[in-house]
Amino acid sequence: MLKKNLTKPADNQHITLYKPRPKSKRIKVHIPYSLKKEREEFKQLNTSFYHPHQKLWSIVNTTENQELVQQLFEDKLVVKDETISPQLPKPILSEKCLSELEKNHQNLVLKGLSAKTVAVYQSNLRSFFAYFESANYEDLTKDQIEGYLFTLVNKYKISERKQNSIINAIKSYYEHTLGKSREYYNITRPKKSQDLPNVLSTKEVKDIINAPANLKHKAILYTLYSAGLRIGELLRLRVTDIHSDDGYIFIKDSKGKKDRHTVLSDKLLGILRKYYKAYKPSYWLFEGQDGGQYSAKSVQNIFRKAVNETNANPWSTPHTLRHSFATHLLEAGVNLRYIQSALGHNSSKTTEIYTRVISINNKTLKSPLDLL
């Protein structure tokens, strides 16, 4: 049970524990930079993790851990309730809004956009259409649209990613459904954050992909990491896409509807051969119980179970294996161009983000001082 400290110490001398929400999996803790000893003590706790962008520490949410943190920091600890931003209301759509949504849906499908992209655009436009229901959509000004976005950011605290997603949906509607010029609405976007991708160490990857006792589950995790695949690409793999003689995996219709080749590891090939003999998939490489495609949710559950069993980074996801694939290749000295091709990136600038992730120490980089 969390007890609030009534004698509040100075701001730079108190540690803030944010009271977790009912179903929160982790407890967030803020430890000021000046309290180095306390940071080191928290760092030693089992399941502790640092979130650099939030500048917060966290630990798995259990009653025992809550009491442990209180005992560790005693009078320096202040318990606060997490501020919960109001949720975006679910819009009630008029016939006008529904008609415009249907018209936009038809255009997006005819353009050949993926079902996922269509669903995201349509979802974002529902609130937009409802907000401006009394107006003529074609006559809306840039200032009106940016006023709508300001309301979402200021009142509902939407993320930069969500803000960009809404802008993409609005611009797509004006360009493709209403036929406006591409630059017709040059809507102000949030400054692009320079977040680094989450990456696992080689030991964490080895532990995670070897955690499942089930051969099929192990083959799935091996494939994700060894080929640097997105979940969707893994689920669309066919048996015929494994080209063992030529040493590559064929990726059909990846992001942006691009086909590509990626590396086929000898170790992965060995696992896949055992898997094929045991499960005999007929069309999809990884089939569900009914013979259709395996589900993304099942892959996520396999990965989450492996992470929990190995005490690896609790904030990692199956996509973290793709980031780790790229980073580990870069650390091994592989040419960035090859990595870009394996990942299916259009621009080398997208791949270059991994150069900011690689470990910088005296083993990977020599200081000019050592060369004097």
C-alpha positions as CSV (number, residue, x, y, z in Angstrom):
1,M,0.0,0.0,0.0
2,L,1.5,3.4,-1.1
3,K,1.6,6.1,1.6
4,K,2.0,9.7,0.7
5,N,4.9,11.6,2.4
6,L,3.4,14.6,4.1
7,T,6.8,16.2,4.8
8,K,7.9,17.2,1.4
9,P,11.7,17.7,1.0
10,A,13.3,20.1,-1.5
11,D,12.6,19.4,-5.2
12,N,16.1,18.3,-6.0
13,Q,16.3,16.2,-2.9
14,H,13.1,14.1,-3.2
15,I,12.4,11.0,-5.2
16,T,9.0,10.9,-6.9
17,L,7.1,7.6,-7.2
18,Y,4.1,7.9,-9.5
19,K,1.3,5.9,-8.2
20,P,0.6,3.3,-10.9
21,R,-2.8,3.0,-12.6
22,P,-4.9,-0.1,-11.9
23,K,-3.6,-2.2,-14.8
24,S,-0.1,-0.7,-15.1
25,K,2.7,-3.2,-15.5
26,R,5.4,-1.0,-14.1
27,I,6.0,1.6,-11.4
28,K,7.6,4.9,-12.6
29,V,10.1,6.7,-10.4
30,H,11.9,10.0,-10.9
31,I,15.3,10.3,-9.2
32,P,17.0,13.7,-9.5
33,Y,20.5,13.7,-11.1
34,S,22.0,15.1,-7.8
35,L,21.0,11.9,-5.9
36,K,23.7,9.6,-7.5
37,K,23.8,7.2,-4.6
38,E,20.0,6.6,-4.7
39,R,20.1,6.1,-8.4
40,E,22.8,3.4,-8.1
41,E,20.7,1.7,-5.3
42,F,17.6,1.7,-7.5
43,K,19.7,0.5,-10.5
44,Q,20.6,-2.7,-8.5
45,L,16.9,-3.7,-8.0
46,N,15.7,-6.6,-10.0
47,T,13.7,-5.5,-13.1
48,S,14.8,-1.9,-12.8
49,F,15.0,0.0,-16.1
50,Y,15.8,3.6,-17.2
51,H,13.8,5.4,-19.8
52,P,16.1,8.1,-21.2
53,H,13.4,10.1,-23.1
54,Q,11.1,10.3,-20.0
55,K,14.1,10.6,-17.7
56,L,12.3,8.1,-15.4
57,W,13.3,4.8,-13.8
58,S,10.8,2.0,-13.6
59,I,10.3,-1.4,-11.9
60,V,7.7,-4.2,-12.3
61,N,4.5,-3.2,-10.5
62,T,4.0,-5.5,-7.5
63,T,3.0,-4.8,-3.9
64,E,6.4,-6.1,-2.8
65,N,8.3,-3.7,-5.2
66,Q,6.2,-0.8,-4.0
67,E,7.1,-1.5,-0.4
68,L,10.7,-2.1,-1.3
69,V,11.0,1.3,-2.9
70,Q,9.4,3.0,0.1
71,Q,11.8,1.2,2.5
72,L,14.8,2.0,0.3
73,F,14.1,5.8,0.1
74,E,12.0,6.4,3.2
75,D,11.6,10.1,3.9
76,K,13.0,11.2,0.6
77,L,10.1,9.5,-1.3
78,V,7.1,11.5,-2.4
79,V,4.1,9.6,-3.9
80,K,2.1,11.4,-6.7
81,D,-0.8,10.4,-8.8
82,E,-0.1,10.1,-12.5
83,T,-1.8,12.9,-14.5
84,I,-4.3,11.2,-16.8
85,S,-5.1,13.2,-20.0
86,P,-8.8,13.2,-21.1
87,Q,-9.5,10.6,-23.7
88,L,-10.6,11.6,-27.2
89,P,-14.4,11.4,-27.4
90,K,-15.9,8.8,-29.7
91,P,-17.6,10.9,-32.4
92,I,-21.2,10.4,-33.4
93,L,-21.3,10.6,-37.2
94,S,-24.1,12.2,-39.2
95,E,-25.1,11.0,-42.7
96,K,-22.9,13.7,-44.1
97,C,-19.8,12.5,-42.3
98,L,-20.6,8.8,-43.1
99,S,-21.0,9.7,-46.8
100,E,-17.6,11.5,-46.9
101,L,-15.9,8.6,-45.1
102,E,-17.3,6.2,-47.6
103,K,-16.1,8.3,-50.5
104,N,-12.7,8.6,-49.0
105,H,-12.5,4.9,-48.3
106,Q,-13.2,4.1,-52.0
107,N,-10.4,6.4,-53.1
108,L,-7.9,4.9,-50.7
109,V,-8.7,1.4,-51.8
110,L,-8.5,2.3,-55.5
111,K,-5.1,3.8,-54.8
112,G,-4.0,0.4,-53.6
113,L,-3.1,1.5,-50.0
114,S,-2.7,-1.3,-47.5
115,A,-5.8,-2.3,-45.4
116,K,-3.9,-1.1,-42.3
117,T,-3.2,2.4,-43.7
118,V,-6.8,2.7,-44.9
119,A,-8.1,1.8,-41.4
120,V,-5.8,4.3,-39.7
121,Y,-6.7,7.2,-42.1
122,Q,-10.4,6.5,-41.8
123,S,-10.2,6.3,-38.0
124,N,-8.4,9.7,-37.9
125,L,-10.9,11.3,-40.2
126,R,-13.9,10.3,-38.2
127,S,-13.1,12.9,-35.5
128,F,-12.1,15.5,-38.1
129,F,-15.4,15.2,-40.0
130,A,-17.4,15.3,-36.8
131,Y,-15.6,18.4,-35.6
132,F,-16.3,20.3,-38.8
133,E,-19.7,18.8,-39.4
134,S,-21.4,22.1,-39.8
135,A,-18.8,23.4,-42.3
136,N,-18.1,22.7,-46.0
137,Y,-15.0,20.6,-45.9
138,E,-13.7,22.0,-49.2
139,D,-13.8,25.5,-47.8
140,L,-11.8,24.9,-44.6
141,T,-8.7,27.0,-44.3
142,K,-5.3,26.0,-43.1
143,D,-5.8,28.1,-39.9
144,Q,-9.0,26.2,-39.1
145,I,-7.3,22.8,-39.6
146,E,-4.4,23.8,-37.4
147,G,-6.8,25.1,-34.8
148,Y,-8.3,21.6,-34.7
149,L,-4.9,20.0,-34.3
150,F,-4.0,22.5,-31.5
151,T,-7.2,21.5,-29.6
152,L,-6.1,17.8,-29.8
153,V,-2.6,18.6,-28.7
154,N,-3.5,21.1,-25.9
155,K,-6.6,19.4,-24.5
156,Y,-6.1,15.7,-25.2
157,K,-2.2,15.6,-25.1
158,I,-2.0,13.5,-28.3
159,S,1.6,12.3,-29.1
160,E,3.7,13.7,-32.0
161,R,3.2,10.3,-33.8
162,K,-0.6,10.6,-33.5
163,Q,-0.4,14.3,-34.6
164,N,1.5,13.3,-37.7
165,S,-0.8,10.4,-38.4
166,I,-3.8,12.8,-38.3
167,I,-2.1,15.3,-40.6
168,N,-1.3,12.5,-43.1
169,A,-5.0,11.4,-43.1
170,I,-6.2,15.0,-43.7
171,K,-3.7,15.7,-46.5
172,S,-4.6,12.4,-48.2
173,Y,-8.3,13.3,-48.0
174,Y,-7.7,16.8,-49.6
175,E,-5.3,15.5,-52.3
176,H,-6.9,12.2,-53.3
177,T,-10.6,12.6,-52.5
178,L,-11.2,16.3,-53.1
179,G,-8.5,16.6,-55.8
180,K,-6.6,19.5,-54.3
181,S,-2.9,20.1,-55.2
182,R,-0.3,18.3,-53.2
183,E,0.9,21.4,-51.5
184,Y,-2.6,22.8,-51.0
185,Y,-2.5,22.4,-47.2
186,N,1.0,22.8,-46.0
187,I,0.0,21.9,-42.4
188,T,2.5,22.6,-39.6
189,R,4.0,19.4,-38.3
190,P,5.6,18.8,-34.9
191,K,9.4,18.9,-34.8
192,K,10.6,15.4,-35.6
193,S,11.9,13.8,-32.5
194,Q,15.4,12.2,-32.6
195,D,14.4,9.1,-30.6
196,L,16.8,6.2,-30.8
197,P,15.4,2.7,-31.6
198,N,15.3,0.3,-28.7
199,V,18.0,-2.3,-29.1
200,L,18.8,-5.6,-27.2
201,S,22.3,-6.8,-26.4
202,T,23.6,-9.9,-28.2
203,K,23.2,-11.8,-25.0
204,E,19.6,-10.7,-24.5
205,V,18.8,-11.7,-28.1
206,K,20.4,-15.1,-27.7
207,D,18.5,-15.7,-24.4
208,I,15.2,-14.6,-25.9
209,I,15.3,-16.6,-29.2
210,N,16.4,-19.7,-27.4
211,A,13.8,-19.4,-24.6
212,P,10.8,-21.2,-26.2
213,A,10.7,-25.0,-25.7
214,N,8.2,-25.2,-28.6
215,L,10.1,-25.6,-31.9
216,K,7.6,-23.5,-33.9
217,H,7.9,-20.6,-31.4
218,K,11.7,-20.8,-31.5
219,A,11.7,-20.8,-35.3
220,I,9.5,-17.7,-35.4
221,L,11.8,-15.7,-33.1
222,Y,14.9,-17.0,-34.9
223,T,13.4,-15.8,-38.3
224,L,12.5,-12.4,-37.0
225,Y,16.0,-11.7,-35.7
226,S,18.2,-13.4,-38.2
227,A,16.5,-11.8,-41.2
228,G,15.6,-8.4,-39.7
229,L,11.8,-8.8,-40.4
230,R,8.8,-6.9,-39.5
231,I,5.9,-9.0,-38.0
232,G,3.8,-8.5,-41.1
233,E,6.6,-9.7,-43.3
234,L,7.1,-12.8,-41.2
235,L,3.4,-13.7,-41.3
236,R,3.4,-13.3,-45.1
237,L,6.3,-15.7,-45.6
238,R,5.5,-18.7,-47.8
239,V,7.3,-22.0,-47.8
240,T,8.6,-21.2,-51.3
241,D,10.1,-17.9,-50.1
242,I,13.0,-19.8,-48.4
243,H,15.6,-20.1,-51.1
244,S,18.1,-22.4,-49.4
245,D,20.3,-23.1,-52.5
246,D,20.9,-19.4,-53.1
247,G,21.0,-18.3,-49.5
248,Y,18.3,-15.7,-49.3
249,I,14.7,-15.2,-48.1
250,F,12.3,-13.5,-50.6
251,I,10.1,-10.9,-49.0
252,K,6.9,-10.2,-50.9
253,D,4.9,-6.9,-50.6
254,S,6.9,-5.4,-47.7
255,K,6.2,-1.9,-46.5
256,G,5.5,0.4,-49.5
257,K,4.5,-2.7,-51.5
258,K,8.2,-3.5,-52.3
259,D,9.7,-6.9,-52.9
260,R,13.2,-7.6,-51.6
261,H,15.8,-10.3,-50.7
262,T,17.2,-10.6,-47.2
263,V,19.9,-12.9,-45.7
264,L,19.2,-16.6,-44.9
265,S,21.3,-17.6,-42.0
266,D,22.7,-21.2,-42.0
267,K,21.7,-21.5,-38.3
268,L,18.1,-20.4,-39.2
269,L,18.0,-22.8,-42.1
270,G,18.8,-25.7,-39.7
271,I,16.0,-24.6,-37.4
272,L,13.6,-24.2,-40.3
273,R,14.3,-27.7,-41.6
274,K,13.6,-29.3,-38.3
275,Y,10.4,-27.2,-38.0
276,Y,9.3,-28.1,-41.5
277,K,9.7,-31.9,-40.8
278,A,7.7,-31.5,-37.6
279,Y,4.9,-29.3,-38.7
280,K,4.8,-29.7,-42.5
281,P,3.3,-26.3,-43.4
282,S,1.5,-26.4,-46.8
283,Y,1.6,-22.8,-48.0
284,W,2.4,-20.2,-45.3
285,L,5.7,-20.8,-43.6
286,F,4.0,-20.2,-40.2
287,E,0.4,-21.4,-40.2
288,G,-2.2,-21.0,-37.5
289,Q,-4.3,-23.9,-36.1
290,D,-6.8,-23.6,-39.0
291,G,-4.1,-23.7,-41.6
292,G,-4.3,-19.9,-42.4
293,Q,-1.8,-17.2,-41.6
294,Y,-0.3,-17.1,-38.1
295,S,-1.6,-14.1,-36.1
296,A,0.4,-11.1,-35.0
297,K,-1.0,-11.4,-31.5
298,S,0.4,-14.9,-31.2
299,V,3.9,-13.7,-32.2
300,Q,3.7,-10.9,-29.7
301,N,2.6,-13.4,-27.0
302,I,5.6,-15.7,-27.8
303,F,8.0,-12.8,-27.6
304,R,6.5,-11.4,-24.4
305,K,6.7,-14.8,-22.7
306,A,10.4,-15.2,-23.8
307,V,11.2,-11.7,-22.4
308,N,9.6,-12.5,-19.1
309,E,11.4,-15.8,-18.8
310,T,14.8,-14.2,-19.5
311,N,14.4,-10.9,-17.6
312,A,15.4,-9.1,-20.8
313,N,14.5,-5.4,-21.5
314,P,10.8,-5.3,-20.5
315,W,10.0,-2.5,-23.0
316,S,11.2,-4.5,-26.0
317,T,8.8,-5.8,-28.7
318,P,9.1,-8.2,-31.6
319,H,10.2,-5.1,-33.7
320,T,13.1,-4.6,-31.3
321,L,14.6,-7.8,-32.9
322,R,14.7,-6.0,-36.2
323,H,16.4,-3.0,-34.7
324,S,18.9,-5.3,-33.0
325,F,19.6,-7.1,-36.3
326,A,20.6,-3.9,-37.9
327,T,22.7,-2.6,-35.0
328,H,24.5,-5.9,-34.5
329,L,25.4,-6.0,-38.2
330,L,26.7,-2.5,-38.1
331,E,28.8,-3.3,-35.0
332,A,30.2,-6.3,-36.9
333,G,31.5,-3.9,-39.6
334,V,28.9,-4.8,-42.3
335,N,28.5,-2.1,-45.0
336,L,25.6,0.2,-44.3
337,R,24.3,-0.3,-47.9
338,Y,23.9,-4.0,-47.4
339,I,22.0,-3.4,-44.2
340,Q,19.7,-0.9,-45.9
341,S,19.0,-3.4,-48.7
342,A,18.2,-6.2,-46.2
343,L,15.9,-4.0,-44.2
344,G,14.1,-2.7,-47.3
345,H,14.7,1.0,-46.6
346,N,14.3,3.5,-49.5
347,S,16.8,5.9,-48.1
348,S,20.1,5.3,-46.5
349,K,19.2,8.1,-44.0
350,T,16.6,5.8,-42.5
351,T,19.3,3.2,-41.9
352,E,21.8,5.7,-40.6
353,I,19.9,6.0,-37.4
354,Y,21.6,2.8,-36.3
355,T,25.0,4.5,-36.4
356,R,23.7,6.5,-33.4
357,V,22.9,3.3,-31.4
358,I,26.1,1.4,-31.6
359,S,28.2,1.3,-28.4
360,I,30.8,4.0,-28.2
361,N,33.7,3.0,-26.0
362,N,37.5,2.6,-26.2
363,K,37.0,-0.8,-27.9
364,T,35.0,0.6,-30.8
365,L,36.5,4.1,-31.2
366,K,40.0,5.4,-30.5
367,S,40.3,8.8,-29.0
368,P,42.7,11.1,-30.8
369,L,44.5,11.5,-27.5
370,D,45.6,7.8,-27.8
371,L,47.1,8.5,-31.2
372,L,49.3,11.4,-30.1
